[in-house]
Amino acid sequence: MAIAVANCCFSVLNSSVKLRCSISSQPRLAPPHASIVSNNKNFKTPSPSTSKPTTADKKLPRRSKDGGGDNEHSKSSAFKSSGVQRKDKKEFRLSFKEQQIDATNLQDAAFLNAVVKVYCTHTAPDYSLPWQKQRQYTSTGSAFMIGEGKLLTNAHCVEHYTQVKVKRRGDDTKYLAKVLARGVDCDIALLSVESEEFWKGAEPLQFGHLPRLQDAVTVVGYPLGGDTISVTKGVVSRIEVTSYAHGSSELLGIQIDAAINPGNSGGPAFNDQGECIGVAFQVYRSEEVENIGYVIPTTVVSHFLDDYERHGKYTGFPCLGVLLQKLENPALRACLKVQSNEGVLVRRIEPTSDAYNVLKEGDVIVSFDDLNVGCEGTVPFRSNERIAFRYLISQKFAGDVAELGIIRAGSFMKVKVVLNPRVHLVPYHIDGGQPSYLIIAGLVFTPLSEPLIEEECEDTIGLKLLAKARYSLARFKEEQIVILSQVLANELNIGYEDMGNQQVLKFNGTRIKNIHHLAHLVDSCKDKYLVFEFEDNYFAVLERETATSASTCILKDYGIPSERSSDLLEPYMDPLGENQAIEQDYGDSPVSNLEIGVDGLLWA
């Protein structure tokens, strides 16, 4: 089973049609993103309908990513984006409008005119050859007007965008749009259109409250199957914390039974009053279920907009940074001296979180901002409902302080923790879009990332490196796993040609913190030899002066414009300080399989 992001993509390369991110676009290979929080492989972002050219020399299929544009390779998760088809600060306010919709006059409903079609041209990085990009492809999706010259759509609809255009219903003119912000974790993007002609007669949508179960819902967008606007109807089936396939995160989501197809991604969902109650973004694909679609609720949308207004950019949803275990077993509670039937056990704490300096392993969290946490890790939600404890964390902003009630060694106390976005040792998305790289005498070094794993395929990455990517935690900000991705054959690197996708641990005896650190060490080296130490005590040694003099020739032979990415030309700033060494190897005490994806354990 797989959850497909509402941009369900129509893949031309595959013989079978698969719905993914709902953008409709021409087929393109898109790597699947695996979520550390959830191992459920049934959630997928329906791929957009794309029009990307195909080539005979394509690389092996990537693993499915958390949503992006059209993917030609099947995604590993069942959640797929289903909304895209491939082929001066002003405050945003959520206003509530009472306007009952007459189903018989839906064709003429004014709110339909606020839904527009998105045309995006994408140029994704080539993570295996990081000095270049892949061939561009196009996709289509949906968006809607929210006022102040702004539009909302899904982040995966405009991933790796180079040009974005929008077209109104009943118009034959496409207008250029600018991407103001992308929230990868919540799969929302904010667009603006400067043309006054585009906004003539436009009425922005009104946002509604979180719906109730069985409330009617209408999904509007431009899915695959035609050029005109499409309307599907259903009801609200479930409201709970949901895996977001594109962002590899877990936030509040609305499950509906209305059809969501490729191209629907980014389109609004309405209630009976004509209010927008969310954004269509992913579907659940499985042979055992039908018509399970997901909508981003207005609570998440408003958080995204408020974050953008506060900071002038999107900073992300915060996390507590702890691994939790449920306390359903009475003996376990008694052993921890927890008198009541409540609380969750702190199993592990991320070193990069503020909680690392406040909490201890073995603490029991019994309240969050004075709201009691149950033994199953849930808290009260509306009337007669409960919801996952991490929902409370998602209501906070980066930098906010939360007050936790904890039991430590039988004693109750209250502590305060600053909440910040999670630091990933192996990122799911690359900031700036282009990966870093460093080439030394034909040896190509780059940081390990989920897109690289997806592009290379898990088999070529190796089980040991893959385990580190999945389960190790960053010990400090800006820490990276640097790998030798490949060797460009030359007489200087004879004997090393078959090396690939191996982690480099040390350079001339100094442990490597990130790829910028490696570049700094190489640039400042005065030794006769450049000694690279890999895992399992494997070494690669180059003569320094010869390697330096040969670099230009090697780059020319392979048609590579530069020996390093532009970010490595900046001065190096040590994240730990010059004299502070790294004490442990990468991957020491990794999170085990039992700590991830098991019902009793969850990341907050």
VOGU-3710 file (C-alpha; in Angstrom, 3 decimals, decimal comma):
1> maiavanccf> 0,000/0,000/0,000  1,185/3,469/-0,636  0,195/6,995/0,196  0,442/9,176/-2,816  0,800/12,917/-2,486  -2,111/14,662/-4,034  -0,085/15,440/-7,101  -0,718/12,088/-8,506  1,576/11,968/-11,477  0,778/10,240/-14,682
11> svlnssvklr> 3,931/8,338/-15,535  4,513/7,788/-19,194  7,634/5,760/-18,658  5,926/3,079/-16,650  3,791/0,596/-18,485  1,309/0,779/-15,640  -0,325/4,023/-14,679  0,386/4,999/-11,079  -1,069/7,910/-9,184  1,344/9,928/-7,168
21> csissqprla> 1,642/13,654/-6,547  -1,450/15,038/-8,122  0,344/17,404/-10,358  -0,140/16,411/-13,897  3,107/16,439/-15,738  5,079/14,620/-18,279  6,817/11,593/-16,867  9,963/12,001/-14,887  11,970/9,897/-12,487  11,419/11,010/-8,947
31> pphasivsnn> 13,097/9,370/-5,965  10,890/8,317/-3,055  11,532/9,826/0,376  11,491/7,559/3,314  10,187/8,887/6,578  11,997/8,102/9,781  8,816/8,729/11,658  6,775/6,235/9,725  7,700/3,106/7,849  4,248/2,825/6,329
41> knfktpspst> 4,807/2,326/2,623  1,230/2,926/1,586  1,156/6,683/1,760  2,290/8,362/-1,452  2,064/11,798/-2,905  0,305/11,384/-6,181  2,813/12,456/-8,750  2,025/15,398/-10,944  1,165/14,853/-14,509  4,409/15,643/-16,256
51> skpttadkkl> 5,800/16,128/-19,699  9,427/15,432/-19,045  11,443/13,891/-21,876  12,640/10,357/-21,386  16,051/9,063/-22,245  17,409/5,615/-22,861  20,383/6,158/-20,588  18,397/6,849/-17,436  19,811/5,757/-14,115  18,300/3,014/-12,043
61> prrskdgggd> 14,951/3,881/-10,483  15,108/5,871/-7,297  13,242/5,195/-4,125  10,083/7,154/-3,772  10,517/10,579/-2,311  8,104/12,508/-0,192  6,239/13,934/-3,002  7,895/16,126/-5,637  6,914/16,374/-9,196  6,147/13,555/-11,507
71> nehskssafk> 8,032/10,452/-10,703  8,566/7,844/-13,291  9,773/5,358/-10,745  7,364/3,964/-8,272  7,616/5,480/-4,835  8,400/3,403/-1,826  5,718/4,877/0,361  2,027/4,488/-0,068  1,402/8,153/0,521  1,755/9,979/-2,771
81> ssgvqrkdkk> 1,173/13,616/-3,670  -1,951/13,753/-5,710  -2,322/17,284/-6,768  0,056/18,091/-9,586  -0,202/16,967/-13,152  3,057/17,109/-15,090  2,947/18,287/-18,751  5,425/44,290/0,975  4,241/42,094/3,686  0,551/42,115/4,470
91> efrlsfkeqq> -1,105/40,013/7,111  -3,019/36,957/6,003  -6,211/36,408/7,937  -8,475/33,410/8,051  -11,962/34,790/7,590  -15,138/32,829/7,984  -18,061/33,338/5,684  -21,578/31,976/5,932  -22,729/31,276/2,389  -24,672/28,115/1,798
101> idatnlqdaa> -23,890/26,469/-1,543  -26,767/25,427/-3,734  -25,637/22,125/-5,240  -27,760/22,768/-8,301  -25,876/26,002/-9,042  -22,380/24,673/-8,366  -21,383/25,380/-11,960  -21,875/29,108/-11,355  -20,487/29,208/-7,798  -18,136/32,197/-7,441
111> flnavvkvyc> -15,583/30,273/-5,395  -14,763/28,076/-8,414  -13,286/31,109/-10,157  -10,666/31,431/-7,410  -9,160/28,060/-8,377  -6,421/28,310/-11,009  -4,304/25,884/-12,988  -0,544/25,825/-12,331  2,002/25,173/-15,076  5,487/24,481/-13,729
121> thtapdyslp> 8,800/23,797/-15,435  11,151/21,791/-13,213  14,898/21,250/-13,412  16,007/18,820/-10,715  19,617/18,419/-9,576  21,562/15,327/-10,582  22,725/14,042/-7,206  24,995/11,394/-8,711  26,681/14,030/-10,916  26,263/17,026/-8,593
131> wqkqrqytst> 27,927/19,566/-10,914  25,007/19,351/-13,353  21,214/19,175/-13,496  18,817/16,703/-15,037  16,774/17,467/-18,148  13,836/19,722/-17,456  10,250/18,550/-17,443  6,878/20,230/-17,078  3,873/19,551/-14,869  0,461/20,966/-14,086
141> gsafmigegk> -1,330/21,257/-10,786  -3,855/23,435/-8,986  -3,781/26,527/-6,781  -6,246/29,031/-5,342  -6,423/32,727/-4,472  -6,190/33,818/-0,828  -6,060/37,597/-1,293  -3,338/40,269/-1,236  -2,105/39,074/-4,617  -1,213/35,640/-3,234
151> lltnahcveh> -1,974/32,032/-4,187  -1,595/28,761/-2,300  -0,550/25,424/-3,781  1,430/22,353/-2,737  5,191/22,523/-2,272  5,672/19,424/-4,381  3,884/21,149/-7,281  6,739/23,663/-7,575  9,673/21,535/-6,433  12,886/22,380/-8,314
161> ytqvkvkrrg> 10,941/24,988/-10,275  12,566/27,160/-12,922  9,350/28,776/-14,153  5,824/28,873/-12,755  2,755/30,110/-14,651  -0,906/30,185/-13,687  -4,144/30,417/-15,674  -7,593/31,365/-14,442  -10,760/29,480/-15,195  -12,233/30,522/-18,538
171> ddtkylakvl> -9,106/32,455/-19,546  -6,595/31,542/-22,235  -3,721/33,674/-20,888  -1,002/32,298/-18,649  0,604/34,664/-16,135  4,040/34,354/-14,553  4,007/33,564/-10,844  6,724/33,965/-8,232  7,351/31,423/-5,472  7,534/33,352/-2,192
181> argvdcdial> 7,918/30,430/0,194  7,912/26,623/0,218  7,077/24,611/3,303  8,425/21,173/2,517  7,369/19,615/5,824  3,751/20,803/5,469  3,720/20,558/1,640  2,478/24,126/1,116  3,838/26,820/-1,204  2,959/30,512/-1,381
191> lsveseefwk> 2,882/32,168/-4,815  2,354/35,732/-6,005  1,289/37,162/-9,363  2,193/40,781/-10,122  -0,019/41,239/-13,186  -3,021/43,424/-12,370  -4,906/41,894/-15,296  -4,792/38,500/-13,590  -6,561/39,817/-10,481  -9,371/41,710/-12,217
201> gaeplqfghl> -12,697/40,598/-10,756  -10,980/38,021/-8,544  -12,566/37,048/-5,229  -10,212/35,258/-2,825  -11,447/32,198/-0,990  -12,638/32,345/2,593  -11,168/29,857/5,055  -13,409/27,737/7,255  -13,005/25,938/10,553  -11,828/22,370/11,015
211> prlqdavtvv> -14,725/20,177/9,829  -16,491/17,399/11,701  -16,757/13,752/10,768  -19,254/13,088/7,983  -19,276/16,754/6,914  -19,688/17,105/3,151  -16,547/18,106/1,245  -16,015/19,222/-2,361  -12,567/18,980/-3,991  -11,872/21,339/-6,893
221> gyplggdtis> -8,869/21,362/-9,218  -7,445/20,508/-12,600  -6,672/16,763/-12,534  -5,620/14,488/-15,351  -8,319/13,679/-17,901  -9,187/17,105/-19,248  -8,309/20,795/-19,387  -11,299/22,313/-17,593  -11,965/22,531/-13,879  -13,024/19,333/-12,090
231> vtkgvvsrie> -15,261/18,908/-9,043  -15,562/15,765/-6,895  -17,644/15,328/-3,756  -17,386/13,195/-0,630  -17,397/13,365/3,164  -14,853/13,759/5,953  -13,880/10,255/7,054  -11,221/10,919/9,714  -9,188/13,713/11,318  -5,887/12,789/12,938
241> vtsyahgsse> -2,123/13,279/12,833  -1,107/11,996/9,395  2,121/11,152/7,598  2,927/13,840/5,036  4,645/11,973/2,221  6,423/14,953/0,651  7,834/16,362/3,875  8,452/13,083/5,691  6,661/14,682/8,632  3,544/14,063/10,685
251> llgiqidaai> 0,949/16,834/11,023  -2,800/17,104/11,362  -4,604/15,830/8,269  -8,175/15,382/7,054  -9,059/12,065/5,411  -11,844/12,223/2,824  -13,461/9,811/0,371  -13,753/12,295/-2,505  -11,619/11,381/-5,509  -8,193/13,041/-5,635
261> npgnsggpaf> -6,270/12,452/-8,850  -3,037/13,620/-10,487  -3,375/17,357/-11,012  -5,598/17,909/-7,946  -2,576/18,739/-5,782  -2,765/22,291/-4,493  -6,499/22,587/-5,152  -8,917/23,591/-2,374  -11,482/21,479/-0,562  -14,763/23,218/0,356
271> ndqgecigva> -17,513/22,681/2,876  -21,230/23,282/2,222  -20,852/26,986/3,040  -18,327/27,536/0,245  -15,476/27,940/2,724  -12,081/26,404/2,048  -11,385/23,780/4,714  -8,019/22,647/3,337  -5,689/21,823/0,450  -5,776/18,474/-1,405
281> fqvyrseeve> -2,304/16,943/-1,336  -2,050/13,163/-1,165  -3,881/9,855/-1,557  -3,545/6,390/-0,113  -2,852/3,672/-2,683  -3,580/0,049/-1,841  -5,268/-2,967/-3,335  -7,313/-3,274/-0,161  -8,796/0,237/0,023  -10,400/2,764/-2,271
291> nigyvipttv> -11,053/6,510/-2,262  -8,792/7,553/0,599  -7,590/11,085/-0,009  -5,984/13,618/2,297  -6,430/17,348/2,772  -4,133/19,764/4,627  -6,441/21,480/7,164  -6,675/25,247/7,585  -4,946/24,983/10,984  -1,759/23,845/9,222
301> vshflddyer> -2,268/26,400/6,435  -2,634/29,249/8,946  0,505/28,076/10,781  2,426/28,245/7,497  1,121/31,740/6,695  1,710/33,052/10,224  5,259/31,682/10,155  5,902/33,465/6,859  4,493/36,723/8,236  6,523/36,520/11,438
311> hgkytgfpcl> 9,894/35,865/9,855  9,563/37,030/6,264  10,316/33,451/5,281  9,179/29,963/6,195  11,117/28,456/9,127  9,288/25,153/9,607  7,342/23,223/12,224  9,228/22,571/15,473  9,785/19,272/17,243  10,565/18,266/20,802
321> gvllqklenp> 13,428/15,997/19,742  12,683/12,971/21,902  11,893/9,326/21,226  8,890/8,224/23,270  7,447/4,933/24,474  3,847/4,374/25,501  3,182/3,402/29,125  0,206/1,088/28,775  1,734/-1,654/30,913  0,930/-1,287/34,660
331> alraclkvqs> 4,190/-2,956/35,729  6,196/-0,542/33,594  4,404/2,426/35,153  4,957/1,046/38,647  8,653/0,521/37,973  8,939/4,158/36,851  6,970/5,296/39,931  4,124/6,711/37,868  1,026/6,573/40,043  -1,633/7,466/37,480
341> negvlvrrie> -2,530/5,962/34,103  -0,754/8,649/32,098  2,520/9,739/30,596  5,036/8,624/27,976  8,599/7,473/28,580  11,563/9,382/27,151  13,673/6,730/25,418  16,183/8,874/23,544  16,915/12,566/23,061  18,339/14,203/19,963
351> ptsdaynvlk> 21,663/15,918/20,782  20,781/18,917/18,595  17,535/19,667/20,456  17,121/21,927/23,492  15,501/18,985/25,256  18,966/17,371/25,347  19,960/19,908/28,001  16,728/19,664/29,971  15,336/16,119/29,856  16,967/12,810/30,719
361> egdvivsfdd> 16,410/9,330/29,393  13,950/7,646/31,740  11,902/10,795/32,356  8,140/10,424/32,000  6,312/13,300/30,297  2,855/13,596/31,900  1,780/17,047/30,667  2,448/19,561/27,904  1,519/23,169/28,696  -0,691/21,857/31,533
371> lnvgcegtvp> -2,558/19,456/29,235  -2,325/15,876/30,487  -0,684/13,302/28,212  -2,248/9,822/28,271  -0,334/6,564/28,547  -0,883/5,954/24,831  0,753/9,262/23,943  -2,533/11,041/23,217  -4,185/14,219/24,481  -7,834/15,424/24,476
381> frsneriafr> -8,985/16,824/21,128  -12,341/18,537/20,687  -15,285/16,696/22,247  -14,953/12,973/22,935  -11,829/12,699/20,785  -8,145/12,168/21,433  -5,176/12,887/19,186  -1,452/12,117/19,122  0,590/14,142/21,604  2,808/15,542/18,851
391> ylisqkfagd> -0,191/17,514/17,576  0,398/19,961/20,457  4,003/20,432/19,390  2,938/21,196/15,820  0,819/24,092/17,092  3,978/25,866/18,255  6,412/27,934/16,201  10,187/27,641/15,989  11,667/29,276/19,075  8,533/28,901/21,206
401> vaelgiirag> 8,864/27,580/24,752  6,833/24,631/26,029  6,315/23,724/29,676  6,546/20,010/30,349  5,357/18,226/33,451  7,677/15,267/34,055  8,221/12,512/36,598  11,906/11,844/37,268  12,790/9,064/39,700  9,308/9,312/41,217
411> sfmkvkvvln> 9,359/13,075/41,710  7,140/15,461/39,756  8,638/18,650/38,354  8,048/21,166/35,606  10,662/22,118/33,018  10,738/24,447/30,020  12,005/23,432/26,599  12,639/25,563/23,509  11,143/23,964/20,390  13,003/24,105/17,079
421> prvhlvpyhi> 12,834/22,309/13,712  14,525/18,927/13,666  18,113/18,663/12,436  18,511/15,737/10,034  21,900/14,070/9,715  20,826/12,917/6,261  18,473/15,579/4,850  15,323/14,768/2,917  15,645/17,912/0,835  18,650/19,987/-0,173
431> dggqpsylii> 18,500/23,669/0,729  19,156/25,754/-2,352  18,432/22,781/-4,577  21,990/21,979/-5,700  24,093/19,463/-3,739  27,617/20,238/-2,543  30,575/18,372/-4,043  34,383/18,325/-3,994  36,621/16,661/-6,604  40,211/15,782/-5,686
441> aglvftplse> 42,270/14,037/-8,385  39,108/12,398/-9,719  37,735/11,394/-6,298  34,200/12,844/-6,050  33,018/13,635/-2,515  29,473/14,712/-1,628  27,219/14,645/1,473  24,823/11,734/1,824  21,196/12,758/1,317  17,872/11,046/0,773
451> plieeecedt> 17,649/12,284/-2,836  21,068/10,735/-3,528  19,985/7,447/-1,967  16,848/7,485/-4,072  18,761/8,266/-7,235  21,440/5,652/-6,645  19,009/3,040/-5,280  19,413/1,426/-1,896  21,261/-1,595/-3,289  24,207/0,470/-4,515
461> iglkllakar> 24,411/2,527/-1,312  25,040/-0,502/0,874  23,269/-1,744/3,976  25,705/-0,252/6,482  25,530/3,255/5,045  21,795/2,944/4,599  21,378/2,011/8,274  23,301/5,110/9,288  21,138/7,250/7,038  17,962/5,821/8,544
471> yslarfkeeq> 18,792/5,565/12,227  21,753/7,755/13,253  21,194/11,158/14,827  23,118/14,359/14,200  25,298/15,270/17,172  25,636/18,912/16,185  24,176/21,261/13,620  25,743/21,111/10,151  27,057/17,579/10,731  27,073/15,502/7,541
481> ivilsqvlan> 27,947/12,012/6,386  30,460/12,658/3,597  30,863/9,899/1,036  33,096/9,148/-1,922  30,330/8,814/-4,514  32,542/7,739/-7,429  36,051/7,919/-8,902  36,699/9,569/-12,284  39,340/7,206/-13,674  42,797/8,708/-14,198
491> elnigyedmg> 46,368/7,472/-13,909  46,656/9,241/-10,543  43,880/7,210/-8,929  44,787/3,770/-10,281  43,483/1,103/-7,918  40,659/3,275/-6,624  38,420/3,203/-9,730  35,955/0,717/-8,294  35,367/2,673/-5,092  31,948/4,241/-4,744
501> nqqvlkfngt> 29,385/5,233/-2,114  31,794/4,779/0,777  31,886/7,044/3,805  35,127/8,943/4,371  35,812/9,227/8,094  39,160/11,004/8,348  41,541/13,119/6,325  45,208/12,926/7,398  44,055/11,667/10,798  41,422/14,390/11,404
511> riknihhlah> 37,813/13,300/11,681  35,595/14,959/9,080  32,605/16,974/10,295  31,040/17,910/6,954  32,069/18,413/3,336  33,032/22,049/3,903  35,356/20,852/6,654  36,913/18,337/4,245  37,494/21,069/1,654  39,090/23,251/4,332
521> lvdsckdkyl> 41,401/20,431/5,462  42,516/19,718/1,891  43,107/23,407/1,116  45,199/23,928/4,248  47,172/20,663/3,963  50,968/21,018/3,685  51,805/17,323/4,011  53,324/15,344/1,159  50,368/12,978/0,948  46,590/13,320/1,032
531> vfefednyfa> 45,378/10,384/3,117  41,672/9,545/3,096  40,496/6,985/5,630  37,227/5,171/4,944  35,219/2,664/6,932  36,717/-0,726/7,760  40,205/0,818/7,696  40,260/1,277/3,921  42,694/3,954/2,706  43,169/6,045/-0,413
541> vleretatsa> 46,437/7,999/-0,652  47,381/10,658/-3,219  50,573/12,663/-3,649  49,479/16,224/-2,860  51,392/18,274/-5,438  50,697/15,830/-8,268  46,989/15,669/-7,382  46,750/19,466/-7,347  48,464/19,938/-10,689  46,373/17,228/-12,391
551> stcilkdygi> 42,980/18,565/-11,293  42,512/20,920/-14,247  43,236/18,174/-16,774  40,817/15,726/-15,122  38,024/18,296/-15,015  38,558/19,067/-18,699  38,525/15,383/-19,687  35,144/14,884/-17,990  33,623/18,227/-18,963  33,224/19,411/-15,369
561> pserssdlle> 33,179/23,205/-14,902  34,616/23,372/-11,372  36,368/21,167/-8,850  33,905/22,172/-6,136  30,409/23,571/-5,674  30,039/27,317/-5,152  29,125/26,997/-1,455  32,564/25,500/-0,722  34,229/28,681/-1,993  32,978/30,504/1,113
571> pymdplgenq> 35,227/30,717/4,226  34,861/27,698/6,490  33,248/28,225/9,900  33,763/25,375/12,346  30,397/24,427/13,910  32,138/23,025/17,007  35,064/25,404/17,399  38,616/24,852/16,278  39,797/22,740/19,196  36,722/20,624/19,789
581> aieqdygdsp> 37,004/17,091/18,439  34,302/14,600/17,616  34,191/11,905/20,274  32,151/9,189/18,597  32,027/7,706/15,142  29,007/8,223/12,951  26,369/5,666/13,599  27,448/4,752/17,130  24,413/3,483/19,021  22,109/4,011/16,068
591> vsnleigvdg> 18,389/3,988/16,619  17,395/0,378/16,183  14,627/-0,921/13,966  12,591/-1,540/17,095  12,652/2,151/17,926  11,254/3,277/14,605  7,917/2,452/13,053  6,641/0,440/16,021  3,286/1,312/17,525  4,688/1,701/21,019
601> llwa> 7,404/4,148/20,006  7,177/7,429/18,239  9,168/10,579/17,644  7,660/13,760/19,054
//
